[in-house]
Amino acid sequence: MSSFVYAITRIILTTPLTILYRIKIYGAENWPARGPAIIASNHGSNLDPWLLGIAFSGQIRWMAKAELWKIPGLGWLVEKLGGFPVHRGEPDRDAIRRARELLQAGWILGMFPEGTRQRQGELGEPHAGVGMLAMEPGVPVVPVRIRGHEQIMRDKRLHRPRVTITVGPPLDLEIKGMSRGRAYREASRRIMEAIAAL
């Protein structure tokens, strides 16, 4: 992670993206003031990490699909911006361990509970991984819903939809009386339910 690269990238992207997509942010008072915390958002566009990165004034560490590291130069940039790889479609213990380490070190972690883009604007089913991390002691989860982002790329062409970002209050995810696996799934379900309610 390079704070310099992160700051420069934000400066470069903030004005163009804000103007291009007429970004409006609601509930900004709910952004976490400090870490550790998880920002959990729906996912409808490859631009989502960038949109959230300019909407939130702090630094966010992201799980990013491992395929990005196969593109020359892109993996390097993603790492400089705080990303680390996760292999989708399989339990990735290394990615979960790295996420835990970052939370324990006081970072803010960005996650997409659905795991992959939902291109029709509808919300998908959450994976248990976000629930597992959300139940770490002392880690609040802030739900976020982005709207309009799924319209950015349609029919293989770029469009200029109006994008809104709504930030909800931190969630209370205390879950008792369940096995660990069921509790993780229940926590993920509650997070997705909170996103849907925004």
C-alpha positions in Angstrom: 0.0 0.0 0.0 1.3 3.4 -0.9 -0.4 6.4 0.7 1.2 8.6 -1.9 -0.2 6.6 -4.9 -3.6 6.4 -3.1 -3.7 10.2 -2.6 -2.6 11.0 -6.2 -5.1 8.6 -7.7 -7.9 10.1 -5.6 -6.9 13.6 -6.7 -6.9 12.5 -10.4 -10.2 10.7 -10.3 -12.4 12.7 -7.9 -13.4 15.6 -10.2 -13.8 13.6 -13.5 -15.9 10.8 -11.9 -18.0 13.2 -9.8 -18.8 15.4 -12.8 -19.2 12.5 -15.2 -21.7 10.5 -13.0 -23.1 13.4 -11.0 -22.3 11.5 -7.8 -24.4 12.3 -4.8 -23.6 10.9 -1.4 -26.3 10.4 1.3 -25.6 9.5 4.9 -22.0 10.6 4.8 -22.1 11.0 8.6 -22.3 7.2 8.9 -18.8 6.7 7.3 -16.5 5.1 9.9 -14.3 7.7 11.6 -11.5 5.2 12.1 -10.7 1.5 11.8 -11.0 -1.3 12.3 -14.3 -1.4 10.3 -15.8 -3.0 7.3 -17.5 -1.1 4.5 -19.9 -3.6 2.8 -21.4 -2.5 -0.5 -23.5 -3.9 -3.3 -21.5 -4.5 -6.5 -22.7 -3.6 -10.0 -19.7 -2.1 -11.8 -15.9 -2.5 -12.1 -15.8 1.2 -11.0 -17.3 0.5 -7.6 -14.0 0.5 -5.7 -13.1 3.8 -7.4 -16.5 5.3 -6.7 -16.3 4.4 -3.0 -12.6 5.4 -2.8 -13.5 9.0 -3.8 -16.7 9.1 -1.7 -14.9 8.1 1.5 -12.2 10.5 2.7 -10.1 7.7 4.4 -8.2 4.8 2.9 -9.9 1.6 2.2 -8.2 -1.8 1.8 -9.9 -4.1 -0.7 -10.1 -7.7 -1.6 -9.7 -7.8 -5.4 -10.1 -10.6 -7.8 -6.8 -12.5 -8.4 -7.3 -12.2 -12.2 -6.3 -8.5 -12.0 -2.7 -9.6 -11.2 -2.5 -11.3 -14.6 -2.9 -7.9 -16.4 0.6 -6.3 -16.7 0.9 -3.3 -14.4 -2.7 -3.5 -13.1 -1.8 -5.9 -10.2 1.0 -3.5 -9.2 -1.4 -0.5 -9.1 -4.1 -2.4 -7.2 -1.5 -3.3 -4.6 -0.3 0.3 -4.3 -3.9 1.3 -3.8 -4.3 -1.2 -0.9 -5.8 -4.2 -2.7 -4.9 -7.8 -2.1 -5.9 -10.9 -4.2 -8.8 -13.2 -3.5 -9.5 -16.3 -5.6 -13.2 -16.4 -6.3 -15.3 -19.5 -6.5 -13.3 -21.3 -3.7 -12.6 -20.8 0.0 -9.5 -18.6 0.0 -8.0 -18.9 3.4 -5.0 -16.7 2.6 -7.3 -13.8 1.6 -9.4 -14.2 4.8 -6.2 -14.4 6.9 -4.9 -11.2 5.2 -8.2 -9.5 5.8 -8.1 -10.4 9.5 -4.6 -9.1 9.8 -5.6 -5.7 8.3 -8.6 -5.4 10.6 -6.4 -6.3 13.6 -4.0 -3.6 12.5 -6.8 -1.0 12.5 -7.5 -0.7 8.8 -10.9 -0.2 7.1 -11.7 -3.1 4.8 -14.0 -2.7 1.8 -16.0 -5.8 0.8 -18.7 -6.8 -1.8 -20.8 -9.5 0.0 -22.1 -10.7 -3.3 -18.6 -11.5 -4.5 -19.2 -10.6 -8.1 -21.0 -7.9 -10.1 -24.8 -8.0 -10.4 -25.2 -6.4 -13.8 -29.0 -6.0 -13.8 -29.1 -3.7 -10.8 -30.6 -6.4 -8.5 -28.9 -7.6 -5.4 -27.4 -11.0 -5.3 -26.9 -13.6 -2.5 -24.1 -12.9 -0.1 -21.2 -15.2 0.6 -20.3 -16.2 4.1 -16.9 -14.6 4.1 -18.1 -11.1 4.9 -20.1 -12.5 7.8 -17.0 -14.3 9.1 -15.0 -11.1 9.1 -17.9 -9.0 10.4 -18.0 -11.1 13.6 -14.5 -10.2 14.5 -14.6 -8.5 17.9 -14.8 -4.7 17.8 -15.3 -4.5 14.0 -18.4 -2.4 13.0 -19.9 -3.0 9.6 -21.2 0.0 7.6 -23.6 -1.0 4.8 -23.5 1.0 1.6 -25.8 0.9 -1.5 -24.7 2.3 -4.8 -27.4 3.0 -7.4 -27.0 3.7 -11.1 -23.6 2.0 -11.4 -24.9 -1.0 -13.3 -25.8 1.4 -16.1 -22.3 2.7 -16.7 -21.5 -0.1 -19.1 -24.4 -1.3 -21.3 -24.4 -2.9 -24.7 -20.6 -2.8 -24.6 -20.7 1.0 -24.5 -20.0 3.5 -21.7 -22.9 5.6 -20.5 -23.3 8.5 -18.0 -26.0 7.5 -15.5 -26.5 9.5 -12.3 -24.8 7.6 -9.5 -25.9 7.8 -5.8 -24.1 6.4 -2.8 -26.1 5.8 0.3 -24.3 5.1 3.6 -26.2 3.4 6.4 -25.5 3.3 10.1 -23.2 0.7 11.6 -24.9 -2.7 12.2 -25.3 -4.7 15.4 -24.3 -8.2 14.4 -24.3 -9.9 17.8 -25.5 -13.4 17.0 -26.0 -16.1 19.7 -27.3 -19.7 19.8 -25.9 -20.7 16.4 -23.1 -22.8 15.2 -20.2 -20.9 13.8 -21.0 -21.6 10.2 -24.7 -20.7 10.6 -23.7 -17.5 12.4 -21.4 -16.5 9.6 -24.2 -17.0 7.0 -26.7 -15.2 9.2 -24.4 -12.2 9.6 -23.9 -12.1 5.8 -27.7 -12.2 5.4 -28.2 -9.3 7.8 -25.6 -7.3 6.1 -27.2 -7.8 2.7 -30.6 -7.1 4.2 -29.3 -3.7 5.5 -27.9 -2.9 2.1 -31.2 -3.7 0.4 -33.0 -1.4 2.9 -30.9 1.7 1.9 
